[in-house]
């Protein structure tokens, strides 16, 4: 139980209010300066990353104001320790927030032109964000005084169990990678499988592929099975552009006048 006098409690409330309000304005000022620095670089990717860091910068500024506020007020040791712990947790939240925003921007900018983007990007984002969230959660527990070792062991066990349980889903995801990266089939192709199913591929999703048969039935096949199946493919022909004759008013050298 924290032992506070009335003026110490009031000082903490004032410090919290100052952190919220001051962090908002100081964060915007810091963000504006960082954005101006990013404009000096030669790549627009830096600008896009900085533009998405408004909220994290405000959270970081709020932590700075909070640390300044608690340092100028005389507080008991236990209260000061609790206030500093709150500041460390706020700092971790700001860093995690910035990391999550950066992950979205960097992955979109780096891999948006690849053929397997539709399958790869959602998985890459979720995996990266899950890693960041776990790391921050462990660090928060450490800041609160909990033993981190048992937590890491528990997370490792849970991760292994989840990977085993999701083996089928992961096989379908890797099947989608194999189908799209190998360029064996694509949406719009007419295919005939060794199982007798034939039709036009409507969509290749993350976990399954939809095939529309001649009688307009929809067949959904897991990607892991489609990747291992023997497929006869008829690629949809591409239309050639019709030649456009030049206007009659244009006369080419050596041509009729």
NORDA-V550688 format. One record per residue. N is the residue number from 1. PHI is phi in radians with two decimals (none if undefined). OMEGA is omega in radians with two decimals (NA if undefined). D_LAST is the distance of its C-alpha to the last C-alpha in Angstrom with 1 decimal. Layout:
N,PHI,OMEGA,D_LAST + N,PHI,OMEGA,D_LAST
This chain:
1,none,-3.12,100.9 + 2,-1.45,-3.14,99.5 + 3,-1.82,-3.09,102.1 + 4,-2.24,2.92,100.5 + 5,-1.43,-3.07,101.9 + 6,-1.13,-3.12,100.4 + 7,-1.29,3.07,98.6 + 8,-1.21,3.08,97.2 + 9,-1.09,3.11,95.8 + 10,-1.12,3.12,94.4 + 11,-1.12,3.09,92.9 + 12,-1.15,3.10,91.1 + 13,-1.13,3.10,89.7 + 14,-1.13,3.11,88.5 + 15,-1.10,3.11,87.0 + 16,-1.14,3.10,85.2 + 17,-1.10,3.12,83.8 + 18,-1.13,3.12,82.8 + 19,-1.14,-3.12,81.0 + 20,-1.20,-3.09,79.0 + 21,-1.29,-3.14,78.1 + 22,-1.13,3.11,77.8 + 23,-1.09,3.13,76.0 + 24,-1.11,-3.11,73.3 + 25,-1.30,3.12,72.6 + 26,-1.13,3.12,73.3 + 27,-1.11,3.11,71.1 + 28,-1.14,3.11,68.1 + 29,-1.15,3.09,68.7 + 30,-1.11,-3.13,68.8 + 31,-1.15,3.11,65.7 + 32,-1.10,3.11,63.8 + 33,-1.15,3.12,64.8 + 34,-1.15,3.13,63.9 + 35,-1.17,3.10,60.4 + 36,-1.13,3.07,59.8 + 37,-1.17,-3.14,60.7 + 38,-1.16,3.12,58.4 + 39,-1.19,3.13,55.5 + 40,-1.40,3.13,56.0 + 41,-1.40,-3.06,55.2 + 42,-1.71,-3.11,51.8 + 43,-2.08,3.11,51.7 + 44,-1.28,-3.12,51.4 + 45,-1.10,3.11,53.9 + 46,-1.08,3.14,56.8 + 47,-1.13,-3.13,55.8 + 48,-1.15,3.12,55.7 + 49,-1.12,-3.09,59.1 + 50,-1.13,-3.12,60.7 + 51,-1.07,-3.11,59.3 + 52,-1.59,-3.08,61.3 + 53,-1.78,-3.13,64.5 + 54,-1.09,3.14,65.6 + 55,-1.07,3.09,68.4 + 56,-1.04,3.12,69.8 + 57,-1.17,3.09,69.8 + 58,-1.15,3.10,71.8 + 59,-1.14,3.10,74.2 + 60,-1.11,3.11,74.6 + 61,-1.12,3.10,75.3 + 62,-1.10,3.09,77.8 + 63,-1.11,3.13,79.7 + 64,-1.08,3.13,79.8 + 65,-1.11,3.12,81.2 + 66,-1.10,3.13,83.7 + 67,-1.12,3.10,85.0 + 68,-1.16,-3.10,85.4 + 69,-1.13,-3.11,87.3 + 70,-1.32,-3.14,89.8 + 71,-1.41,-3.09,90.4 + 72,-1.70,3.13,91.7 + 73,-1.95,3.10,94.1 + 74,-1.33,-3.10,97.4 + 75,-2.21,3.01,97.4 + 76,-1.03,-3.06,99.8 + 77,-1.07,-3.10,98.9 + 78,-1.18,3.10,98.2 + 79,-1.20,3.12,96.0 + 80,-1.08,3.11,94.1 + 81,-1.11,3.11,93.5 + 82,-1.14,3.13,92.2 + 83,-1.16,3.10,89.9 + 84,-1.18,3.07,88.5 + 85,-1.11,3.07,88.0 + 86,-1.06,3.10,86.0 + 87,-1.14,3.11,83.9 + 88,-1.14,3.11,83.2 + 89,-1.15,3.08,82.2 + 90,-1.07,3.10,79.9 + 91,-1.13,3.11,78.3 + 92,-1.11,3.10,77.8 + 93,-1.10,3.14,76.2 + 94,-1.11,3.13,73.8 + 95,-1.15,3.13,72.9 + 96,-1.10,3.12,72.4 + 97,-1.06,3.11,70.2 + 98,-1.11,3.14,68.0 + 99,-1.13,3.14,67.8 + 100,-1.14,3.09,66.7 + 101,-1.12,-3.13,64.0 + 102,-1.18,3.13,62.8 + 103,-1.03,3.13,62.8 + 104,-1.02,-3.06,60.4 + 105,-1.20,-3.08,57.9 + 106,-1.17,-3.12,58.1 + 107,-1.15,3.11,57.7 + 108,-1.09,-3.10,54.8 + 109,-1.29,-3.04,53.0 + 110,-1.45,-2.99,53.8 + 111,-2.08,-3.05,53.2 + 112,-1.18,-3.10,50.8 + 113,-1.63,-3.08,47.9 + 114,-1.50,-3.09,49.8 + 115,-1.18,-3.07,49.5 + 116,-1.61,-3.10,53.3 + 117,-1.02,-3.05,53.4 + 118,-1.05,3.13,54.4 + 119,-1.57,-2.99,57.5 + 120,-1.31,-3.02,58.3 + 121,-1.08,3.13,58.1 + 122,-1.04,-3.14,60.7 + 123,-1.18,-3.13,63.1 + 124,-1.10,3.14,62.6 + 125,-1.13,-3.11,63.2 + 126,-1.12,-3.13,66.3 + 127,-1.14,-3.13,67.8 + 128,-1.13,3.14,67.3 + 129,-1.18,3.10,68.6 + 130,-1.13,3.11,71.6 + 131,-1.10,3.13,72.5 + 132,-1.09,-3.13,72.3 + 133,-1.09,3.13,74.4 + 134,-1.16,3.13,77.0 + 135,-1.08,-3.13,77.3 + 136,-1.17,3.12,77.7 + 137,-1.08,3.11,80.2 + 138,-1.13,3.13,82.3 + 139,-1.15,3.08,82.2 + 140,-1.15,3.10,83.3 + 141,-1.09,3.08,86.2 + 142,-1.13,3.11,87.2 + 143,-1.16,3.12,87.1 + 144,-1.45,3.07,89.4 + 145,1.71,3.13,91.9 + 146,-1.43,3.08,91.3 + 147,-1.28,-3.04,91.5 + 148,-1.45,-3.08,88.0 + 149,-0.95,3.12,89.0 + 150,-1.05,3.13,90.0 + 151,-1.14,3.13,86.9 + 152,-1.12,3.11,84.6 + 153,-1.09,3.13,86.5 + 154,-1.12,3.12,86.2 + 155,-1.13,3.11,82.4 + 156,-1.12,3.12,82.0 + 157,-1.12,3.12,84.0 + 158,-1.11,3.12,82.0 + 159,-1.11,3.12,78.7 + 160,-1.14,3.13,79.8 + 161,-1.11,3.13,81.0 + 162,-1.16,3.12,77.8 + 163,-1.13,3.12,75.7 + 164,-1.17,-3.12,77.8 + 165,-1.18,-3.10,77.6 + 166,-1.72,-3.09,73.8 + 167,-1.07,-3.14,73.2 + 168,-1.10,3.13,71.4 + 169,-1.14,3.12,69.1 + 170,-1.15,3.09,68.3 + 171,-1.10,3.10,67.6 + 172,-1.17,3.12,65.0 + 173,-1.13,3.10,63.4 + 174,-1.15,3.05,63.2 + 175,-1.10,3.08,61.8 + 176,-1.10,3.06,59.0 + 177,-1.03,-3.11,58.3 + 178,-1.12,-3.11,58.3 + 179,-1.15,-3.06,55.9 + 180,-1.33,-3.10,53.3 + 181,-1.30,-3.13,53.5 + 182,-1.43,-3.13,53.4 + 183,1.03,-3.11,50.2 + 184,-1.24,3.07,51.9 + 185,-2.39,3.09,51.1 + 186,-2.60,-3.11,49.4 + 187,-1.08,-3.09,49.1 + 188,1.73,3.11,47.1 + 189,-1.31,2.98,48.1 + 190,-1.62,-3.08,49.9 + 191,-2.21,3.03,53.2 + 192,-2.29,-3.09,56.1 + 193,-1.57,3.13,59.3 + 194,-1.17,3.10,62.2 + 195,-1.39,-3.14,64.4 + 196,1.79,3.12,62.3 + 197,-1.29,3.11,60.5 + 198,-2.45,-3.14,56.8 + 199,2.88,-3.09,54.2 + 200,-1.78,3.13,51.5 + 201,-1.27,3.11,52.4 + 202,-1.52,-3.09,52.2 + 203,-2.74,3.02,53.6 + 204,-1.91,-3.08,55.2 + 205,-1.65,-3.11,57.8 + 206,-1.25,-3.06,60.4 + 207,-2.03,-3.07,63.1 + 208,-2.59,3.11,61.6 + 209,-2.13,-3.13,58.4 + 210,-1.78,-3.14,57.6 + 211,-2.09,3.10,56.3 + 212,-1.70,-3.09,55.3 + 213,-1.44,-3.11,56.3 + 214,-1.13,3.11,54.8 + 215,-1.54,3.09,57.5 + 216,1.17,3.02,56.5 + 217,-1.41,-3.14,59.7 + 218,-1.87,3.13,59.6 + 219,-1.91,3.14,61.2 + 220,-1.89,-3.07,62.1 + 221,-2.06,3.06,62.8 + 222,-1.02,-3.07,64.3 + 223,-1.10,-3.14,62.0 + 224,-1.13,3.10,64.7 + 225,-1.30,3.14,64.8 + 226,-1.17,-3.14,61.0 + 227,-1.16,-3.13,60.8 + 228,-1.66,-3.04,63.4 + 229,-1.43,3.01,62.1 + 230,-1.50,-2.98,60.3 + 231,-2.14,2.97,56.9 + 232,-1.77,-2.98,54.3 + 233,-2.04,2.97,51.0 + 234,-2.13,-3.06,47.7 + 235,-1.20,3.12,45.2 + 236,-1.12,-3.11,43.0 + 237,-1.21,3.08,39.4 + 238,-1.62,-3.12,36.9 + 239,-1.39,3.09,33.8 + 240,-1.44,3.13,30.5 + 241,-1.27,3.11,27.8 + 242,-1.23,3.12,25.1 + 243,-1.18,-3.14,21.6 + 244,-1.77,-3.13,19.6 + 245,-1.22,3.12,15.9 + 246,-1.19,3.09,13.8 + 247,-1.04,-3.10,13.0 + 248,-1.15,-3.10,10.0 + 249,-1.35,-3.10,9.7 + 250,-1.62,3.12,9.3 + 251,-2.00,-3.14,6.4 + 252,-1.52,3.11,8.5 + 253,-1.07,3.12,9.1 + 254,1.47,-3.12,8.6 + 255,-1.63,-3.14,6.4 + 256,-1.21,-3.11,3.8 + 257,-1.49,NA,0.0
